[in-house]
Amino acid sequence: MTLVRERRHQQALKVSPPPAAADFTHRSLFPALSPASSTPDSPGIIDNLSDLEKVAVLGHGDGYGTVYKVCHKKSSSIYALKVLRFDNNAASGVLQQAAREAEILKLVDSPYVIRCHGVFDSGAFMSADHNNEGGGDLCFVMEYMEGGSLHDVLRARQRLPENVISGMAKRVLEGLHYLHGMQIVHRDIKPSNLLINSRGQVKIADFGVSHLVAGALEVCDSYMGTYAYMSPERFDPERWGGDNAADGFAGDVWSLGLVVLQCHMGRFPLVGPGQKPDWATLMCVICFGERLEMPETASPELRSFIWRCLEKDWRKRATVDELLHHPFVNTTCCVSTDHELVNFVLPAD
């Protein structure tokens, strides 16, 4: 597990643990989740944040979020605790985004999607170290993924073999198939939002910019998510008919195609080595650039899969259902097992 230990931030925690007597209540601003029932993946019921003890900082979000590795005191089970901190000056859009994530996490239950074991809304959590100025923290108790993210793996390995890419892609497609069936558009598929556990299972995480489609052609904010992995119809709706693709499902397919190509090339594929993928550059490449040339090192199956994902016209782009039947994720010689993936990602000491 050397790779994991080197990658994680094993720094001393600067945040004091919550007082044992703190009263963590659900407030009406956010939808509450019932405590998770006892299962093999959730050995203990988490009734209160004081049941958890912080172990390490796993990462930081976009200015207001931190993820901790925590231990459940009663069961010794390990979880990831995602804390979103707000004060009275927090923009309404940020609060709505957090509420949307909580609402979506209430709905999802799939082996291909990160599991949430509870959501707590508390103004007191971490207050010993931080002045919330009347605000509060929204805390998500999440499934802990020992292998970190695909982004971490690519930083350490640069490139992945095709059989590993194929196995990863198939699991992400299964996750998207489930989410789209629930009328949920993720809108931010990228390496840092694809997490890996010790069994080699890849799961989709982070629903902060996801969207619940209430009906056909529902209008949503095209500019939420990460620009680098954004589809043409989201970047330039007028040119690419994005107003008619408002459900966004095709955008998730485009993002997956870029992730797969990045895994093969060992770098972000839309710009040259060392070139910064700023907004203007991405706009030109994604919306006006020529069709991407596939690396000669890619197999015909991989090239076909990526081309079907990166079709600029969303009407011609492959659907998740079509891709689940593609040879790249179904041919025995191409697809890795979870065991092969874990051996590649988490080598033995």
Buried (B, 14 or more C-beta within 10 A) or exposed (E): EEBBEEBBEEEEEEBEBBEEEBEBEBEEEBBBBEBBEEEEEBEBBBEBBBBBEBBBBBBEBEEBBBBBBBBBEEBEBEBBBBBBBBBEEBEEEBBEBBBBBBBBBBEBEBEBBBBBBBBBBBBBBBBEEBEBEEBBBBBBBBBBBBBBBBBBBBEBBEBBEBBBBBBBBBBBBBBBBBBBEBBBBBBBBBBBBBBBBBEBBBBBBBBBBBBBBEEEEBEBEBEBBBBBBBBBBBBBBEEBBBEEBBBBBBBBBBBBBBBBBBBBBBBBBBBEEEEEBEEEBBBEBBBEBEEBEBBEEBBEBBBBBBBBBBBBEBEEBBBBEEBBEBBBBBEEEBBBEBEBBBBBBBEEE
